[in-house]
C-alpha cells in the first residue's frame, strides 16, 4: 500500500500533560493525554483503496439456532461479501465441534460471491463450540491469500463459551498476538449472554482488531457491516506511537493498547486506523528522584507501516513534553490541566466498572462496590469546582448499588461493553470515532 500525498490530508498529533512539575524528593506520577487523528481521504472517484482479505468464522453450535441467530449471521456475511471488489479476497469457515471450510480463500468475483451465498444457505446449527479450531482455520484461510499491501483480518462470531479444543484465555490471546505480528488481525463478535466477553475482548486487543457485543440479534447485521466498512476505509496500517524517554522514567497505559518498553523507548500499538479516525491514549508516567530545577522530557512521535502519516503531512514533527523537578510547595501550588483530568478520571471510572462487573459475577459484591467507591472518592478529592468531574463522581455514587447484588447477565455485558468502547475511543455502537 503506497500512500498518496494528494489524497491523504491533515493528520494530527497533540500531547498534553496534566501537570508540568514533578517532586524532587519523591517518586511522582503524571499523566499524558495523547490525541491522534488519522489522515483523511479526500473525495476522489479514481482512488483505489488497499485490497482486503477477510476470513469470516461463524459459530454454528446448537445455541446459534435460537432467535434465528445463525440465519441473521449468514445474511450479514453474504451482504458483507457483496461489498467487496474483484481484487479483494474472502473465505468462510463454520464450526461447532467440527470445522468446515465453507468457502476456501477466493477472490471476490461475482461468481465466487454467488457461490458463497449458495453455500451459506446450507449451513445449519449443530453441536458444541470449538472456538480455537474454527478461528485458527479461519486464520489459515486468510494466510493462504495474505495481502502484503492490504488489510488481512479474521471476523470471529460466537454466542457461547469455548468448550472444545484449546480453551485457555492466555493461550488464545497469545496466539492472537502472534498472528497479529504475522499480519493477520482478529475482530470478535459476542452474541447474547452466554459468551465470555473477557476472552473475546482479549483476543481482539491482542489481535489488533475490535470487539463487538451483540445484545440484540437485530444488531448483528449493523456490527458486521460496520467492521467490514472500517476495513475498507483503512488509511494507515499498524500505527505506532513511539515515546523516547530517559531509562529511569517508566510508563504504564491507562487505555488498553499494547505497550512495549525497552530501555529508553516505549511503543504503543494503535493497530489500523480509518480515514479521519480520532484516538485518545493516556499513559501514566512515573519519575524517579531528581534535583530541583532539572528538566526531564519525553519525545512523542507517530509512525505507521506504510508512511501514510508522513506522506500526508511531512511537517508532522515529534512532540516534546518537558517536566521540571520542583520542591513540595511548588508542586502543591501548580495548576492542573482540567481537560486532561477529565479524560483520566473517565478512564479510571470505566476501568473500575469492568472490575466491578467481574467481581459481581464472582459473587464478591462488597468488593465490587468498593471498586466503584474507591474511584469515586479519588475523583471527588480533586474535582474542586469542576462540574464535569463532580458529575462523574455522582454518576459513580448512583451506579454503585447495582453491584451490591447479583446483576442480570445482560446488564453485566452491557456495562462491560459500554466501558470497553469508551476506553478504546469508540462510539457506543462500537464504531471508530472521527474528527468532528
N, C-alpha and C positions, 0 to 999 in steps of 0.2 A: 504494500500500500504506500504510494508516494504522495506526500502532502501537496496540495495545490494552493500556492500562495495567493492566487487570485480569488479563491472561493472560501477559504477559511480565515475568519477575521475575529479580532477583538477578544482573545483570551485574557484572563486576568489572574493575578496572584497578589493577595494582600495578607499581611501578617500583623497581628495586634497583641501585645502583652497586656495582662490585667494590671500589672504594676511594673515600675521601672527600677525600683530599688530592691536590694537583697541584703540580708543581715550578715554582717561581718563575723559575728560570734555565734552563729548557729546555722544549721542547715535550712535553707529556705526552699519553699515550693512556690513556683509561679506557674501561670497558665498562659499558653499561646493559642490564640484563635487564628487559624489559617483558612482563608477562603479562596477556593479555586473555581474559576469559571472556564469551561472548555471552549475552544474556538466554535464560532457559529458558522454554519454553512450558509453562504449567501445563495438566494434562489437562482438556479441555473438549470434549465431543462436538459442541457447536454452533459451535466455532471454524472460521472459514473461512480457510484458508491463502491466500497470494498465488497467483494463477494462474501457470502456467509455459508457456513457449513453447520447445519443444525441436526442434532440427534434427539428425536422425541422418544422418551421412555415412559410407557404407560403401565401403571399397576392395573392388572385385570383380576385381582383376587376377588373372592366371592362378595366381599362387602362393597366393591365398586358397582355391583349390580343394583344396589338400592338407590332410590331417588334418581334413577337414570344417570348416575354419575359417569359411568363409562361411556354411555351414549353421547353425553354432552362433551366429554373429553375428546372423543373421536371426532365429533363435529368441529370442535375448536382446532384440532390438529389439521384437519382437511382444509379449513379456511386459512390457517397459517401457511400451509404448504402452497396454497394458490396465490399467496402474496410474493412468493419467490420468483426469481427470474432464471433464465436458462443457464447462466453462469454460476448460479448457486447450487449447493448440494443439500440433501436431506436424507435421513434414514428414520425408520420407526421400529422400536423394539417394544414388545409386550411381555409382561412377566406375571407369574404367580409363584408357585414353587417350581415351575418350569419356565424356560425362557425361549421365546421365539423371535427371530428377526423377521418382522412382518414385511419390511421393505429394506433391503440392503442399501448401503450408501449409493446414491444415484444423483445425477444432475437433474435439476428441476425443470425438465422439458414438459410440455403439455401432456405427452403420452405417459411419462412417469408420474405426474400429478394425478392423472386419471386412474392409473393403476393403483396408486396409494389409496385413493378414495374407495376403490373396489375392495382392496384387501382389508381395510379397516372396517368396512361394513360387516365382515365375517367374524370379527374379534368379539368374544363373549367372556363374561366374568366367570372365574373358576375357583381356584383353591387358595393356598397360603401366600406369603409375601417374601420373596427372595429379592429384597431391595438391592442388596450388594451385587448379586449376579446380574440382575436386569440393568442396573446403572452401568456396571463395567462393560457389559455387552454393548450398550449404547455408546460408551466412550470408545470402544474398539471400532465401531462403525464410523464414528467421526474421525478417528485416527486414520482409517482407510483412505479417506479423501481429504486429509489435512491440508488446509489452505494457508500457505505461508504468508500471503499478503492480505488475508481476510480475517474474519471472526469465526472461531470454532467453538461451539457451545452445545452442551447437553442440557435438555429440559426434562427434569425428572418429576413425575406426578404420582402421588400416592395418597391413600386415605388411611393407611394403617401402619403398624409397627413392623420394623424389620425383624422377622422371626424365623427366617431360613437363611443358611449361609452365614457370612460374616455379619454380626450384629453389634459389635463393639463400637461405641461412638468415636473414641480416639482413633481407632484404626481406619474407620471410614473417612474421618476428617483428614487424617494423614494422607490417605490415598487421593482425596480431592485436591490437596495441596500439591502432591506430586504431579498429578495430571495438569493442574494449572501451570506448573513450571514447564510442562511439555507443550503448552499452548492450547489446552482444552479446558474451557471453563465449565462450571456446573451451576445451573439455576434450579431451584426446587419449588414445588408447589404442594402444600399440605391441604387436604380436603377434609372438612368435617372436624370431629373432636377426638378421633382415635389415633392420630399420628403423633409423632414425637417432635414438637417444634424445636427443641434444643438441638436435636440431631440434624434436622433439615436446615435450620439456620446455620449451624456449624459447618455443614457441608458446603453451603452456598458461600459463606465467608471464606473458608479455606480454598474453595474452588474458584474464587474471583467472579462469582455470579450474584444472583439475587434470590431472596426467599419471599414467597407469597403465601398468605393464608386465605384459603377459600372457605369461608364460613357458610356461605350460601351457594349452592351449586350453580345458581344463575350467574355468579361472578366468574365462573371458570373460563368462559369464553373471553371476557374482558381482560383477565390477568394473563392468559396465554397470548392473546393478541398484543397486549402491552409489551410483554417481554420480547416477542418476535419483532415488534415495531422498533423497540430500542436497539435490538441487534442490527437492524437495517439502518439505524441512524448513527452508529458509532463513527466518531471522527478522530479519536485518539485512543490507541491501544496501549494497554499496560502502562498506565500513567503512574509515576512515582514522584513523591515529594522527597527531596534529599535535604537533610539538615546536617550541616557541618558545625561541630561544636567541640570545645575542649573535652579531653577524655575524662576529666573529673565531673563533668556535667552528665546527668542521666535524664532520659525522657521516658515517659510512660503515656500511652494513648488513652484518652477517655472515650474517644469514638472507636468503634470496633473494626479498625482497619489494621491489616497485618504490618507489624513494625519489626525491623531487624536493625540492631545497633552493634556495630563493630568498631571499636576504638573511637575515633572522633567523627564517625559518620553514622547517621541513622536514616533508614529508608522506610518510608510509609507507602504501601502499595494501595492505590486507589482503583485498580482494575481498568476496564474500558469505560470511557466517557462518551456520551452522545452530544450532539450539537447543542451548544449553549448550556450544558448541564452545570449546575452550581452545587458544590460540595463544601461543607464546613468540617474542618478537622480541628480537634482540640487535643493538645498534648500538655501533660504536667511536666514541668522542668524542675529538676532538683539540683541545687547548687551546694558545693562544699563550702567550708570556711574560707574567708579571704580578708585582705586588708582593706580598711576604709579608703574609699576613693578609687580603688582598682575597678576597671571595667571588664566585663566578660560578654562575649557576643555569640549569636547563632546566625549562620548564613543559611537561608532557605531558598531552594531553587526547585524547579519542576522540569521533569523530563518525560518523554514517552517513547515507545518503541520506534515509531516512525518519524519522530521530529515534528509532529503536527503543531505543537505549541510554538516551537522556534520558527517554523516556516510561516505561521500566521502572524507572528509578531516578533521579529528578530530583536527588537529593543526590550523584550520582556526580561529585565535584569533580575538577578537574585536579590532577595530582600534580606537586609542585615538588621537584626534587632540586638540592641546592647542594653545590659543592665549594669548598675553601679552598686558596689558594696557601700552600705551606709551604716551608721550606728542605730541603736534601737529607737531613739527619738525621731530620727529622720524617717525610719521605716513606718513607725506608728502614725506619723503625720501625713504620709504621702497619699495622693489621690488614687482612686481606683477607676478603671475604665468600666463603667456600668454596662456597656453593651457586651463586653466580654463576660462580666459577672453573670449576666442573664443567660447567656448561652451555656456557660459552665454549670450554673445551677440547674438548668433544664436537663442537661446530660446526667448529672448526679441523680435527679429525680427519676428519670427514665430507667437508669440502671437499678435504682432501688425498687422500682415497681417489678422489674423482671426477677430480682432476688426474692421479693415478697411472694410472687406467683409460685416460684419453685418451693419456697418454704411452706406455703399454704397447701400445695399438693402433697407435701410430705407430712402434713398434719401438725406442723410446728407453728401454730397460729400466733402465739405470743412473739416468737422471733420474727415472724412476718410483719406484725405490727411495728415491732421495734426497728426493723429495717427502714420502714417508711418514716417513722417518727424521728429517727436519728438524723436523716437528711433534712427533714422539715425544720428541726431545731437549728441545724447548721446554717441553713438558708436564712432563717429568721434572725439569726445572730448578726449577720452583716447586711441585711436588707435595708436597714435605716428607713428613709422615707421613699425608697424606690417602690413605686406602686406595682410594677410587674413582678418584682421579687416577692413582695408581700402577698400578691395574688397566688403565686406559685406555692408559697408556704401554706396558705389557706386551702388550696386545692389538695395538697397532701394531707392536711388535717381532716378534710371532709372525706377523702377516699380511704383513710386508714381503717375505719371499722369494717370495711368489706373483707379485709384479710383475716378478721378475728374468728371466722368460722369457715367451714368448707365451702369454697366457691363452686358454682356450676362450671363444668369443664369448658363450655363455650365462652364464659366470661374470662376464664384464665387465658384461653387462646387469644381472645380479643385484646386483653390488656397487654399480653406479651407482644403481640404483633404491632399494636399501636406504638409501644416503646421501641420496638425493633426498627420500624421505618423512620421514626424521629431521630434515633441515634445515627442513622445512615444517610441523613439528608434526603429522604424520600417522602413523597406525599402520603396521605392517609390511605390511599388505594395502592400504594407500593410503587408508584411511578417516579422516575427521576424528576427532581425539581430543576427548573430552568430559570435563567436570569429574567427578572421582571422587565 
